[in-house]
């Protein structure tokens, strides 16, 4: 099962344990983890919530732990980094 980085908090999330496919394919929105998803609102507890920083990201936005584990038809585009969270800044946009 693919994993991805939550757009809001930058943690690792599994596509099957969140509304990832609904958000990204049906609604065209960035993927959110179960804790950041307003429809779920809490971490699922299937594995510890941790940052995706440093993991490799392929062309679909899915995460890989090392170059050796990446199948040939995936292309690594870069590595994950924490999203820019600006606290105390009003979002008017
Ligand atoms: Zn999140």
PDB file of the backbone (N, CA, C, O) and the ligand in Angstrom, with CONECT records:
HET     ZN  A 101       1
ATOM      1  N   UNK A   1       0.843  -1.194   0.000  1.00  0.00           N
ATOM      2  CA  UNK A   1       0.000   0.000   0.000  1.00  0.00           C
ATOM      3  C   UNK A   1       0.878   1.245   0.000  1.00  0.00           C
ATOM      4  O   UNK A   1       1.818   1.334   0.790  1.00  0.00           O
ATOM      5  N   UNK A   2       0.595   2.187  -0.855  1.00  0.00           N
ATOM      6  CA  UNK A   2       1.446   3.368  -0.920  1.00  0.00           C
ATOM      7  C   UNK A   2       1.306   4.241   0.327  1.00  0.00           C
ATOM      8  O   UNK A   2       0.262   4.268   0.979  1.00  0.00           O
ATOM      9  N   UNK A   3       2.367   4.935   0.627  1.00  0.00           N
ATOM     10  CA  UNK A   3       2.313   5.935   1.687  1.00  0.00           C
ATOM     11  C   UNK A   3       2.601   7.300   1.075  1.00  0.00           C
ATOM     12  O   UNK A   3       3.222   7.391   0.016  1.00  0.00           O
ATOM     13  N   UNK A   4       2.158   8.348   1.731  1.00  0.00           N
ATOM     14  CA  UNK A   4       2.343   9.704   1.222  1.00  0.00           C
ATOM     15  C   UNK A   4       2.570  10.636   2.398  1.00  0.00           C
ATOM     16  O   UNK A   4       2.405  10.247   3.554  1.00  0.00           O
ATOM     17  N   UNK A   5       2.955  11.887   2.090  1.00  0.00           N
ATOM     18  CA  UNK A   5       3.157  12.866   3.145  1.00  0.00           C
ATOM     19  C   UNK A   5       1.909  13.730   3.277  1.00  0.00           C
ATOM     20  O   UNK A   5       1.405  14.262   2.288  1.00  0.00           O
ATOM     21  N   UNK A   6       1.420  13.865   4.498  1.00  0.00           N
ATOM     22  CA  UNK A   6       0.269  14.731   4.750  1.00  0.00           C
ATOM     23  C   UNK A   6       0.618  16.158   4.369  1.00  0.00           C
ATOM     24  O   UNK A   6       1.662  16.674   4.767  1.00  0.00           O
ATOM     25  N   UNK A   7      -0.252  16.798   3.600  1.00  0.00           N
ATOM     26  CA  UNK A   7      -0.002  18.152   3.123  1.00  0.00           C
ATOM     27  C   UNK A   7      -0.015  19.161   4.269  1.00  0.00           C
ATOM     28  O   UNK A   7       0.647  20.195   4.187  1.00  0.00           O
ATOM     29  N   UNK A   8      -0.754  18.875   5.322  1.00  0.00           N
ATOM     30  CA  UNK A   8      -0.916  19.833   6.409  1.00  0.00           C
ATOM     31  C   UNK A   8       0.189  19.725   7.465  1.00  0.00           C
ATOM     32  O   UNK A   8       0.791  20.734   7.831  1.00  0.00           O
ATOM     33  N   UNK A   9       0.460  18.518   7.955  1.00  0.00           N
ATOM     34  CA  UNK A   9       1.402  18.384   9.068  1.00  0.00           C
ATOM     35  C   UNK A   9       2.717  17.729   8.662  1.00  0.00           C
ATOM     36  O   UNK A   9       3.677  17.764   9.431  1.00  0.00           O
ATOM     37  N   UNK A  10       2.785  17.133   7.471  1.00  0.00           N
ATOM     38  CA  UNK A  10       4.040  16.562   6.999  1.00  0.00           C
ATOM     39  C   UNK A  10       4.350  15.186   7.551  1.00  0.00           C
ATOM     40  O   UNK A  10       5.490  14.730   7.459  1.00  0.00           O
ATOM     41  N   UNK A  11       3.363  14.513   8.122  1.00  0.00           N
ATOM     42  CA  UNK A  11       3.624  13.181   8.649  1.00  0.00           C
ATOM     43  C   UNK A  11       3.409  12.129   7.557  1.00  0.00           C
ATOM     44  O   UNK A  11       2.826  12.405   6.509  1.00  0.00           O
ATOM     45  N   UNK A  12       3.895  10.923   7.832  1.00  0.00           N
ATOM     46  CA  UNK A  12       3.696   9.799   6.920  1.00  0.00           C
ATOM     47  C   UNK A  12       2.294   9.243   7.127  1.00  0.00           C
ATOM     48  O   UNK A  12       1.874   9.001   8.259  1.00  0.00           O
ATOM     49  N   UNK A  13       1.577   9.042   6.033  1.00  0.00           N
ATOM     50  CA  UNK A  13       0.243   8.452   6.124  1.00  0.00           C
ATOM     51  C   UNK A  13       0.081   7.404   5.033  1.00  0.00           C
ATOM     52  O   UNK A  13       0.703   7.487   3.974  1.00  0.00           O
ATOM     53  N   UNK A  14      -0.764   6.414   5.311  1.00  0.00           N
ATOM     54  CA  UNK A  14      -1.044   5.355   4.348  1.00  0.00           C
ATOM     55  C   UNK A  14      -2.299   5.728   3.563  1.00  0.00           C
ATOM     56  O   UNK A  14      -3.289   6.179   4.138  1.00  0.00           O
ATOM     57  N   UNK A  15      -2.249   5.538   2.257  1.00  0.00           N
ATOM     58  CA  UNK A  15      -3.399   5.913   1.418  1.00  0.00           C
ATOM     59  C   UNK A  15      -4.657   5.141   1.790  1.00  0.00           C
ATOM     60  O   UNK A  15      -5.770   5.641   1.626  1.00  0.00           O
ATOM     61  N   UNK A  16      -4.480   3.915   2.292  1.00  0.00           N
ATOM     62  CA  UNK A  16      -5.631   3.067   2.605  1.00  0.00           C
ATOM     63  C   UNK A  16      -6.263   3.400   3.956  1.00  0.00           C
ATOM     64  O   UNK A  16      -7.380   2.969   4.242  1.00  0.00           O
ATOM     65  N   UNK A  17      -5.547   4.168   4.791  1.00  0.00           N
ATOM     66  CA  UNK A  17      -6.044   4.464   6.131  1.00  0.00           C
ATOM     67  C   UNK A  17      -6.600   5.876   6.241  1.00  0.00           C
ATOM     68  O   UNK A  17      -6.963   6.321   7.330  1.00  0.00           O
ATOM     69  N   UNK A  18      -6.668   6.576   5.124  1.00  0.00           N
ATOM     70  CA  UNK A  18      -7.161   7.946   5.124  1.00  0.00           C
ATOM     71  C   UNK A  18      -8.062   8.125   3.906  1.00  0.00           C
ATOM     72  O   UNK A  18      -8.318   7.176   3.165  1.00  0.00           O
ATOM     73  N   UNK A  19      -8.535   9.343   3.710  1.00  0.00           N
ATOM     74  CA  UNK A  19      -9.361   9.631   2.531  1.00  0.00           C
ATOM     75  C   UNK A  19      -8.510  10.135   1.368  1.00  0.00           C
ATOM     76  O   UNK A  19      -8.971  10.936   0.555  1.00  0.00           O
ATOM     77  N   UNK A  20      -7.256   9.658   1.296  1.00  0.00           N
ATOM     78  CA  UNK A  20      -6.313  10.143   0.295  1.00  0.00           C
ATOM     79  C   UNK A  20      -6.880  10.114  -1.123  1.00  0.00           C
ATOM     80  O   UNK A  20      -6.850  11.123  -1.827  1.00  0.00           O
ATOM     81  N   UNK A  21      -7.393   8.966  -1.539  1.00  0.00           N
ATOM     82  CA  UNK A  21      -7.858   8.825  -2.933  1.00  0.00           C
ATOM     83  C   UNK A  21      -9.081   9.700  -3.202  1.00  0.00           C
ATOM     84  O   UNK A  21      -9.221  10.256  -4.292  1.00  0.00           O
ATOM     85  N   UNK A  22      -9.963   9.822  -2.215  1.00  0.00           N
ATOM     86  CA  UNK A  22     -11.136  10.692  -2.373  1.00  0.00           C
ATOM     87  C   UNK A  22     -10.677  12.133  -2.573  1.00  0.00           C
ATOM     88  O   UNK A  22     -11.143  12.826  -3.478  1.00  0.00           O
ATOM     89  N   UNK A  23      -9.750  12.575  -1.710  1.00  0.00           N
ATOM     90  CA  UNK A  23      -9.294  13.966  -1.777  1.00  0.00           C
ATOM     91  C   UNK A  23      -8.518  14.251  -3.052  1.00  0.00           C
ATOM     92  O   UNK A  23      -8.755  15.265  -3.710  1.00  0.00           O
ATOM     93  N   UNK A  24      -7.596  13.367  -3.406  1.00  0.00           N
ATOM     94  CA  UNK A  24      -6.681  13.683  -4.508  1.00  0.00           C
ATOM     95  C   UNK A  24      -7.301  13.417  -5.874  1.00  0.00           C
ATOM     96  O   UNK A  24      -7.110  14.211  -6.795  1.00  0.00           O
ATOM     97  N   UNK A  25      -8.038  12.321  -6.029  1.00  0.00           N
ATOM     98  CA  UNK A  25      -8.547  12.000  -7.365  1.00  0.00           C
ATOM     99  C   UNK A  25      -9.947  12.550  -7.604  1.00  0.00           C
ATOM    100  O   UNK A  25     -10.230  13.048  -8.694  1.00  0.00           O
ATOM    101  N   UNK A  26     -10.823  12.471  -6.620  1.00  0.00           N
ATOM    102  CA  UNK A  26     -12.191  12.938  -6.829  1.00  0.00           C
ATOM    103  C   UNK A  26     -12.325  14.438  -6.616  1.00  0.00           C
ATOM    104  O   UNK A  26     -13.037  15.113  -7.359  1.00  0.00           O
ATOM    105  N   UNK A  27     -11.635  14.967  -5.591  1.00  0.00           N
ATOM    106  CA  UNK A  27     -11.803  16.372  -5.241  1.00  0.00           C
ATOM    107  C   UNK A  27     -10.643  17.247  -5.700  1.00  0.00           C
ATOM    108  O   UNK A  27     -10.729  18.474  -5.643  1.00  0.00           O
ATOM    109  N   UNK A  28      -9.561  16.621  -6.154  1.00  0.00           N
ATOM    110  CA  UNK A  28      -8.420  17.390  -6.646  1.00  0.00           C
ATOM    111  C   UNK A  28      -7.686  18.165  -5.567  1.00  0.00           C
ATOM    112  O   UNK A  28      -7.044  19.177  -5.851  1.00  0.00           O
ATOM    113  N   UNK A  29      -7.780  17.688  -4.314  1.00  0.00           N
ATOM    114  CA  UNK A  29      -7.127  18.375  -3.200  1.00  0.00           C
ATOM    115  C   UNK A  29      -5.871  17.624  -2.788  1.00  0.00           C
ATOM    116  O   UNK A  29      -5.694  16.462  -3.155  1.00  0.00           O
ATOM    117  N   UNK A  30      -4.986  18.284  -2.021  1.00  0.00           N
ATOM    118  CA  UNK A  30      -3.819  17.570  -1.501  1.00  0.00           C
ATOM    119  C   UNK A  30      -4.217  16.524  -0.477  1.00  0.00           C
ATOM    120  O   UNK A  30      -5.251  16.653   0.178  1.00  0.00           O
ATOM    121  N   UNK A  31      -3.395  15.479  -0.334  1.00  0.00           N
ATOM    122  CA  UNK A  31      -3.687  14.419   0.611  1.00  0.00           C
ATOM    123  C   UNK A  31      -3.471  14.859   2.046  1.00  0.00           C
ATOM    124  O   UNK A  31      -2.503  15.553   2.357  1.00  0.00           O
ATOM    125  N   UNK A  32      -4.382  14.448   2.917  1.00  0.00           N
ATOM    126  CA  UNK A  32      -4.269  14.750   4.341  1.00  0.00           C
ATOM    127  C   UNK A  32      -4.242  13.450   5.136  1.00  0.00           C
ATOM    128  O   UNK A  32      -4.849  12.454   4.744  1.00  0.00           O
ATOM    129  N   UNK A  33      -3.526  13.477   6.262  1.00  0.00           N
ATOM    130  CA  UNK A  33      -3.530  12.309   7.131  1.00  0.00           C
ATOM    131  C   UNK A  33      -4.864  12.242   7.873  1.00  0.00           C
ATOM    132  O   UNK A  33      -5.646  13.192   7.843  1.00  0.00           O
ATOM    133  N   UNK A  34      -5.115  11.125   8.531  1.00  0.00           N
ATOM    134  CA  UNK A  34      -6.398  10.965   9.201  1.00  0.00           C
ATOM    135  C   UNK A  34      -6.569  11.979  10.335  1.00  0.00           C
ATOM    136  O   UNK A  34      -7.696  12.364  10.649  1.00  0.00           O
ATOM    137  N   UNK A  35      -5.468  12.417  10.953  1.00  0.00           N
ATOM    138  CA  UNK A  35      -5.562  13.389  12.042  1.00  0.00           C
ATOM    139  C   UNK A  35      -5.920  14.778  11.518  1.00  0.00           C
ATOM    140  O   UNK A  35      -6.640  15.522  12.185  1.00  0.00           O
ATOM    141  N   UNK A  36      -5.426  15.135  10.329  1.00  0.00           N
ATOM    142  CA  UNK A  36      -5.680  16.472   9.773  1.00  0.00           C
ATOM    143  C   UNK A  36      -6.968  16.517   8.961  1.00  0.00           C
ATOM    144  O   UNK A  36      -7.481  17.600   8.679  1.00  0.00           O
ATOM    145  N   UNK A  37      -7.490  15.373   8.588  1.00  0.00           N
ATOM    146  CA  UNK A  37      -8.717  15.324   7.807  1.00  0.00           C
ATOM    147  C   UNK A  37      -9.899  15.673   8.705  1.00  0.00           C
ATOM    148  O   UNK A  37     -10.161  14.959   9.673  1.00  0.00           O
ATOM    149  N   UNK A  38     -10.618  16.755   8.407  1.00  0.00           N
ATOM    150  CA  UNK A  38     -11.751  17.146   9.266  1.00  0.00           C
ATOM    151  C   UNK A  38     -12.818  16.061   9.357  1.00  0.00           C
ATOM    152  O   UNK A  38     -13.555  15.994  10.340  1.00  0.00           O
ATOM    153  N   UNK A  39     -12.901  15.215   8.339  1.00  0.00           N
ATOM    154  CA  UNK A  39     -13.920  14.162   8.368  1.00  0.00           C
ATOM    155  C   UNK A  39     -13.557  13.021   9.315  1.00  0.00           C
ATOM    156  O   UNK A  39     -14.435  12.290   9.772  1.00  0.00           O
ATOM    157  N   UNK A  40     -12.263  12.868   9.611  1.00  0.00           N
ATOM    158  CA  UNK A  40     -11.810  11.807  10.508  1.00  0.00           C
ATOM    159  C   UNK A  40     -11.424  12.423  11.859  1.00  0.00           C
ATOM    160  O   UNK A  40     -11.978  12.070  12.899  1.00  0.00           O
ATOM    161  N   UNK A  41     -10.459  13.351  11.816  1.00  0.00           N
ATOM    162  CA  UNK A  41     -10.174  14.145  13.001  1.00  0.00           C
ATOM    163  C   UNK A  41      -9.280  13.519  14.043  1.00  0.00           C
ATOM    164  O   UNK A  41      -8.937  14.181  15.023  1.00  0.00           O
ATOM    165  N   UNK A  42      -8.882  12.247  13.870  1.00  0.00           N
ATOM    166  CA  UNK A  42      -7.952  11.662  14.825  1.00  0.00           C
ATOM    167  C   UNK A  42      -7.069  10.632  14.137  1.00  0.00           C
ATOM    168  O   UNK A  42      -7.449  10.028  13.133  1.00  0.00           O
ATOM    169  N   UNK A  43      -5.890  10.449  14.701  1.00  0.00           N
ATOM    170  CA  UNK A  43      -4.935   9.502  14.150  1.00  0.00           C
ATOM    171  C   UNK A  43      -5.476   8.081  14.278  1.00  0.00           C
ATOM    172  O   UNK A  43      -6.058   7.729  15.304  1.00  0.00           O
ATOM    173  N   UNK A  44      -5.289   7.272  13.250  1.00  0.00           N
ATOM    174  CA  UNK A  44      -5.891   5.938  13.245  1.00  0.00           C
ATOM    175  C   UNK A  44      -5.223   4.956  14.201  1.00  0.00           C
ATOM    176  O   UNK A  44      -5.861   4.005  14.653  1.00  0.00           O
ATOM    177  N   UNK A  45      -3.937   5.176  14.516  1.00  0.00           N
ATOM    178  CA  UNK A  45      -3.257   4.317  15.485  1.00  0.00           C
ATOM    179  C   UNK A  45      -2.699   3.031  14.905  1.00  0.00           C
ATOM    180  O   UNK A  45      -2.188   2.195  15.650  1.00  0.00           O
ATOM    181  N   UNK A  46      -2.784   2.851  13.591  1.00  0.00           N
ATOM    182  CA  UNK A  46      -2.256   1.635  12.962  1.00  0.00           C
ATOM    183  C   UNK A  46      -0.735   1.594  13.013  1.00  0.00           C
ATOM    184  O   UNK A  46      -0.143   0.515  13.041  1.00  0.00           O
ATOM    185  N   UNK A  47      -0.106   2.752  13.025  1.00  0.00           N
ATOM    186  CA  UNK A  47       1.343   2.882  13.211  1.00  0.00           C
ATOM    187  C   UNK A  47       1.584   4.266  13.808  1.00  0.00           C
ATOM    188  O   UNK A  47       0.733   5.147  13.686  1.00  0.00           O
ATOM    189  N   UNK A  48       2.744   4.467  14.458  1.00  0.00           N
ATOM    190  CA  UNK A  48       2.991   5.751  15.107  1.00  0.00           C
ATOM    191  C   UNK A  48       3.059   6.886  14.078  1.00  0.00           C
ATOM    192  O   UNK A  48       3.606   6.726  12.987  1.00  0.00           O
ATOM    193  N   UNK A  49       2.494   8.019  14.451  1.00  0.00           N
ATOM    194  CA  UNK A  49       2.532   9.183  13.579  1.00  0.00           C
ATOM    195  C   UNK A  49       3.927   9.803  13.626  1.00  0.00           C
ATOM    196  O   UNK A  49       4.403  10.191  14.693  1.00  0.00           O
ATOM    197  N   UNK A  50       4.580   9.895  12.466  1.00  0.00           N
ATOM    198  CA  UNK A  50       5.914  10.476  12.452  1.00  0.00           C
ATOM    199  C   UNK A  50       6.141  11.266  11.181  1.00  0.00           C
ATOM    200  O   UNK A  50       5.423  11.113  10.193  1.00  0.00           O
ATOM    201  N   UNK A  51       7.153  12.112  11.227  1.00  0.00           N
ATOM    202  CA  UNK A  51       7.427  13.013  10.110  1.00  0.00           C
ATOM    203  C   UNK A  51       7.938  12.263   8.890  1.00  0.00           C
ATOM    204  O   UNK A  51       8.662  11.274   9.013  1.00  0.00           O
ATOM    205  N   UNK A  52       7.557  12.740   7.715  1.00  0.00           N
ATOM    206  CA  UNK A  52       8.022  12.154   6.461  1.00  0.00           C
ATOM    207  C   UNK A  52       9.326  12.780   5.989  1.00  0.00           C
ATOM    208  O   UNK A  52       9.859  12.388   4.951  1.00  0.00           O
ATOM    209  N   UNK A  53       9.840  13.736   6.728  1.00  0.00           N
ATOM    210  CA  UNK A  53      11.037  14.452   6.308  1.00  0.00           C
ATOM    211  C   UNK A  53      12.192  13.497   6.025  1.00  0.00           C
ATOM    212  O   UNK A  53      12.503  12.633   6.846  1.00  0.00           O
ATOM    213  N   UNK A  54      12.829  13.652   4.861  1.00  0.00           N
ATOM    214  CA  UNK A  54      13.962  12.827   4.501  1.00  0.00           C
ATOM    215  C   UNK A  54      13.612  11.629   3.646  1.00  0.00           C
ATOM    216  O   UNK A  54      14.499  11.018   3.049  1.00  0.00           O
ATOM    217  N   UNK A  55      12.334  11.279   3.573  1.00  0.00           N
ATOM    218  CA  UNK A  55      11.944  10.153   2.728  1.00  0.00           C
ATOM    219  C   UNK A  55      11.927  10.585   1.258  1.00  0.00           C
ATOM    220  O   UNK A  55      11.780  11.767   0.948  1.00  0.00           O
ATOM    221  N   UNK A  56      12.080   9.611   0.367  1.00  0.00           N
ATOM    222  CA  UNK A  56      12.092   9.898  -1.059  1.00  0.00           C
ATOM    223  C   UNK A  56      10.662  10.002  -1.583  1.00  0.00           C
ATOM    224  O   UNK A  56       9.771   9.278  -1.139  1.00  0.00           O
ATOM    225  N   UNK A  57      10.456  10.908  -2.528  1.00  0.00           N
ATOM    226  CA  UNK A  57       9.127  11.140  -3.092  1.00  0.00           C
ATOM    227  C   UNK A  57       9.157  10.833  -4.585  1.00  0.00           C
ATOM    228  O   UNK A  57      10.026  11.329  -5.302  1.00  0.00           O
ATOM    229  N   UNK A  58       8.209  10.015  -5.060  1.00  0.00           N
ATOM    230  CA  UNK A  58       8.171   9.702  -6.485  1.00  0.00           C
ATOM    231  C   UNK A  58       7.242  10.658  -7.236  1.00  0.00           C
ATOM    232  O   UNK A  58       6.701  11.599  -6.654  1.00  0.00           O
ATOM    233  N   UNK A  59       7.066  10.405  -8.529  1.00  0.00           N
ATOM    234  CA  UNK A  59       6.312  11.336  -9.367  1.00  0.00           C
ATOM    235  C   UNK A  59       4.835  11.415  -8.997  1.00  0.00           C
ATOM    236  O   UNK A  59       4.149  12.358  -9.390  1.00  0.00           O
ATOM    237  N   UNK A  60       4.338  10.429  -8.241  1.00  0.00           N
ATOM    238  CA  UNK A  60       2.946  10.440  -7.813  1.00  0.00           C
ATOM    239  C   UNK A  60       2.760  11.045  -6.428  1.00  0.00           C
ATOM    240  O   UNK A  60       1.636  11.173  -5.944  1.00  0.00           O
ATOM    241  N   UNK A  61       3.878  11.421  -5.789  1.00  0.00           N
ATOM    242  CA  UNK A  61       3.788  11.969  -4.448  1.00  0.00           C
ATOM    243  C   UNK A  61       3.836  10.904  -3.373  1.00  0.00           C
ATOM    244  O   UNK A  61       3.627  11.205  -2.198  1.00  0.00           O
ATOM    245  N   UNK A  62       4.107   9.667  -3.752  1.00  0.00           N
ATOM    246  CA  UNK A  62       4.209   8.594  -2.769  1.00  0.00           C
ATOM    247  C   UNK A  62       5.630   8.520  -2.219  1.00  0.00           C
ATOM    248  O   UNK A  62       6.583   8.952  -2.868  1.00  0.00           O
ATOM    249  N   UNK A  63       5.755   7.972  -1.025  1.00  0.00           N
ATOM    250  CA  UNK A  63       7.026   7.978  -0.300  1.00  0.00           C
ATOM    251  C   UNK A  63       7.716   6.625  -0.360  1.00  0.00           C
ATOM    252  O   UNK A  63       7.069   5.580  -0.421  1.00  0.00           O
ATOM    253  N   UNK A  64       9.040   6.668  -0.342  1.00  0.00           N
ATOM    254  CA  UNK A  64       9.871   5.463  -0.311  1.00  0.00           C
ATOM    255  C   UNK A  64      10.968   5.672   0.709  1.00  0.00           C
ATOM    256  O   UNK A  64      11.484   6.780   0.853  1.00  0.00           O
ATOM    257  N   UNK A  65      11.332   4.603   1.427  1.00  0.00           N
ATOM    258  CA  UNK A  65      12.328   4.750   2.481  1.00  0.00           C
ATOM    259  C   UNK A  65      13.746   4.754   1.931  1.00  0.00           C
ATOM    260  O   UNK A  65      14.631   5.376   2.517  1.00  0.00           O
ATOM    261  N   UNK A  66      13.977   4.072   0.817  1.00  0.00           N
ATOM    262  CA  UNK A  66      15.309   4.088   0.232  1.00  0.00           C
ATOM    263  C   UNK A  66      15.228   3.855  -1.266  1.00  0.00           C
ATOM    264  O   UNK A  66      14.246   3.302  -1.760  1.00  0.00           O
ATOM    265  N   UNK A  67      16.245   4.269  -1.979  1.00  0.00           N
ATOM    266  CA  UNK A  67      16.286   4.139  -3.435  1.00  0.00           C
ATOM    267  C   UNK A  67      16.165   2.678  -3.868  1.00  0.00           C
ATOM    268  O   UNK A  67      15.587   2.378  -4.913  1.00  0.00           O
ATOM    269  N   UNK A  68      16.718   1.768  -3.052  1.00  0.00           N
ATOM    270  CA  UNK A  68      16.710   0.337  -3.421  1.00  0.00           C
ATOM    271  C   UNK A  68      15.312  -0.283  -3.404  1.00  0.00           C
ATOM    272  O   UNK A  68      15.066  -1.284  -4.076  1.00  0.00           O
ATOM    273  N   UNK A  69      14.411   0.307  -2.644  1.00  0.00           N
ATOM    274  CA  UNK A  69      13.067  -0.268  -2.529  1.00  0.00           C
ATOM    275  C   UNK A  69      12.120   0.256  -3.605  1.00  0.00           C
ATOM    276  O   UNK A  69      10.954  -0.136  -3.642  1.00  0.00           O
ATOM    277  N   UNK A  70      12.599   1.124  -4.468  1.00  0.00           N
ATOM    278  CA  UNK A  70      11.731   1.754  -5.459  1.00  0.00           C
ATOM    279  C   UNK A  70      11.675   0.916  -6.738  1.00  0.00           C
ATOM    280  O   UNK A  70      12.707   0.696  -7.371  1.00  0.00           O
ATOM    281  N   UNK A  71      10.480   0.442  -7.129  1.00  0.00           N
ATOM    282  CA  UNK A  71      10.354  -0.298  -8.388  1.00  0.00           C
ATOM    283  C   UNK A  71      10.729   0.578  -9.583  1.00  0.00           C
ATOM    284  O   UNK A  71      10.686   1.806  -9.507  1.00  0.00           O
ATOM    285  N   UNK A  72      11.095  -0.074 -10.683  1.00  0.00           N
ATOM    286  CA  UNK A  72      11.636   0.651 -11.834  1.00  0.00           C
ATOM    287  C   UNK A  72      10.676   1.668 -12.446  1.00  0.00           C
ATOM    288  O   UNK A  72      11.105   2.706 -12.950  1.00  0.00           O
ATOM    289  N   UNK A  73       9.366   1.368 -12.402  1.00  0.00           N
ATOM    290  CA  UNK A  73       8.429   2.279 -13.048  1.00  0.00           C
ATOM    291  C   UNK A  73       8.099   3.516 -12.212  1.00  0.00           C
ATOM    292  O   UNK A  73       7.284   4.345 -12.618  1.00  0.00           O
ATOM    293  N   UNK A  74       8.737   3.637 -11.037  1.00  0.00           N
ATOM    294  CA  UNK A  74       8.589   4.863 -10.261  1.00  0.00           C
ATOM    295  C   UNK A  74       9.827   5.715 -10.440  1.00  0.00           C
ATOM    296  O   UNK A  74      10.941   5.208 -10.564  1.00  0.00           O
ATOM    297  N   UNK A  75       9.612   7.002 -10.451  1.00  0.00           N
ATOM    298  CA  UNK A  75      10.734   7.921 -10.605  1.00  0.00           C
ATOM    299  C   UNK A  75      10.799   8.823  -9.381  1.00  0.00           C
ATOM    300  O   UNK A  75       9.828   9.496  -9.036  1.00  0.00           O
ATOM    301  N   UNK A  76      11.961   8.827  -8.728  1.00  0.00           N
ATOM    302  CA  UNK A  76      12.125   9.664  -7.543  1.00  0.00           C
ATOM    303  C   UNK A  76      12.351  11.112  -7.959  1.00  0.00           C
ATOM    304  O   UNK A  76      13.249  11.415  -8.744  1.00  0.00           O
ATOM    305  N   UNK A  77      11.524  11.994  -7.421  1.00  0.00           N
ATOM    306  CA  UNK A  77      11.580  13.408  -7.789  1.00  0.00           C
ATOM    307  C   UNK A  77      12.352  14.236  -6.758  1.00  0.00           C
ATOM    308  O   UNK A  77      12.788  15.348  -7.057  1.00  0.00           O
ATOM    309  N   UNK A  78      12.519  13.709  -5.572  1.00  0.00           N
ATOM    310  CA  UNK A  78      13.209  14.465  -4.527  1.00  0.00           C
ATOM    311  C   UNK A  78      12.934  13.833  -3.185  1.00  0.00           C
ATOM    312  O   UNK A  78      12.444  12.706  -3.112  1.00  0.00           O
ATOM    313  N   UNK A  79      13.246  14.551  -2.119  1.00  0.00           N
ATOM    314  CA  UNK A  79      12.974  14.017  -0.795  1.00  0.00           C
ATOM    315  C   UNK A  79      11.980  14.919  -0.073  1.00  0.00           C
ATOM    316  O   UNK A  79      11.882  16.117  -0.337  1.00  0.00           O
ATOM    317  N   UNK A  80      11.247  14.298   0.846  1.00  0.00           N
ATOM    318  CA  UNK A  80      10.197  15.016   1.558  1.00  0.00           C
ATOM    319  C   UNK A  80      10.793  15.993   2.565  1.00  0.00           C
ATOM    320  O   UNK A  80      11.840  15.737   3.160  1.00  0.00           O
ATOM    321  N   UNK A  81      10.102  17.114   2.743  1.00  0.00           N
ATOM    322  CA  UNK A  81      10.492  18.061   3.781  1.00  0.00           C
ATOM    323  C   UNK A  81       9.227  18.574   4.457  1.00  0.00           C
ATOM    324  O   UNK A  81       8.140  18.523   3.881  1.00  0.00           O
ATOM    325  N   UNK A  82       9.373  19.060   5.660  1.00  0.00           N
ATOM    326  CA  UNK A  82       8.216  19.549   6.416  1.00  0.00           C
ATOM    327  C   UNK A  82       7.518  20.672   5.658  1.00  0.00           C
ATOM    328  O   UNK A  82       8.183  21.545   5.101  1.00  0.00           O
ATOM    329  N   UNK A  83       6.194  20.663   5.630  1.00  0.00           N
ATOM    330  CA  UNK A  83       5.480  21.789   5.016  1.00  0.00           C
ATOM    331  C   UNK A  83       5.711  23.063   5.821  1.00  0.00           C
ATOM    332  O   UNK A  83       5.966  23.025   7.025  1.00  0.00           O
ATOM    333  N   UNK A  84       5.616  24.191   5.121  1.00  0.00           N
ATOM    334  CA  UNK A  84       5.828  25.469   5.806  1.00  0.00           C
ATOM    335  C   UNK A  84       4.581  25.841   6.593  1.00  0.00           C
ATOM    336  O   UNK A  84       3.579  26.277   6.025  1.00  0.00           O
ATOM    337  N   UNK A  85       4.654  25.665   7.880  1.00  0.00           N
ATOM    338  CA  UNK A  85       3.525  26.003   8.729  1.00  0.00           C
ATOM    339  C   UNK A  85       3.789  27.368   9.339  1.00  0.00           C
ATOM    340  O   UNK A  85       4.730  27.538  10.115  1.00  0.00           O
ATOM    341  N   UNK A  86       2.968  28.330   8.993  1.00  0.00           N
ATOM    342  CA  UNK A  86       3.141  29.674   9.509  1.00  0.00           C
ATOM    343  C   UNK A  86       2.073  29.958  10.546  1.00  0.00           C
ATOM    344  O   UNK A  86       0.911  30.208  10.226  1.00  0.00           O
ATOM    345  N   UNK A  87       2.498  29.912  11.792  1.00  0.00           N
ATOM    346  CA  UNK A  87       1.554  30.143  12.875  1.00  0.00           C
ATOM    347  C   UNK A  87       1.395  31.647  13.126  1.00  0.00           C
ATOM    348  O   UNK A  87       2.352  32.410  12.995  1.00  0.00           O
ATOM    349  N   UNK A  88       0.185  32.060  13.484  1.00  0.00           N
ATOM    350  CA  UNK A  88      -0.069  33.447  13.775  1.00  0.00           C
ATOM    351  C   UNK A  88      -0.209  34.309  12.534  1.00  0.00           C
ATOM    352  O   UNK A  88      -0.197  35.537  12.623  1.00  0.00           O
ATOM    353  N   UNK A  89      -0.339  33.676  11.381  1.00  0.00           N
ATOM    354  CA  UNK A  89      -0.479  34.445  10.149  1.00  0.00           C
ATOM    355  C   UNK A  89      -1.885  34.211   9.603  1.00  0.00           C
ATOM    356  O   UNK A  89      -2.310  33.069   9.430  1.00  0.00           O
ATOM    357  N   UNK A  90      -2.579  35.268   9.343  1.00  0.00           N
ATOM    358  CA  UNK A  90      -3.952  35.146   8.861  1.00  0.00           C
ATOM    359  C   UNK A  90      -3.960  34.723   7.402  1.00  0.00           C
ATOM    360  O   UNK A  90      -3.231  35.276   6.578  1.00  0.00           O
ATOM    361  N   UNK A  91      -4.785  33.743   7.095  1.00  0.00           N
ATOM    362  CA  UNK A  91      -4.871  33.299   5.715  1.00  0.00           C
ATOM    363  C   UNK A  91      -5.994  34.013   4.974  1.00  0.00           C
ATOM    364  O   UNK A  91      -7.169  33.703   5.169  1.00  0.00           O
ATOM    365  N   UNK A  92      -5.640  34.939   4.150  1.00  0.00           N
ATOM    366  CA  UNK A  92      -6.641  35.685   3.389  1.00  0.00           C
ATOM    367  C   UNK A  92      -6.580  35.342   1.904  1.00  0.00           C
ATOM    368  O   UNK A  92      -6.852  36.182   1.046  1.00  0.00           O
ATOM    369  N   UNK A  93      -6.233  34.147   1.631  1.00  0.00           N
ATOM    370  CA  UNK A  93      -6.070  33.936   0.231  1.00  0.00           C
ATOM    371  C   UNK A  93      -6.764  32.776  -0.335  1.00  0.00           C
ATOM    372  O   UNK A  93      -6.672  32.528  -1.537  1.00  0.00           O
TER     373      UNK A  93
HETATM  374 ZN    ZN A 101      -1.561  15.587   8.904  1.00  0.00          ZN
END
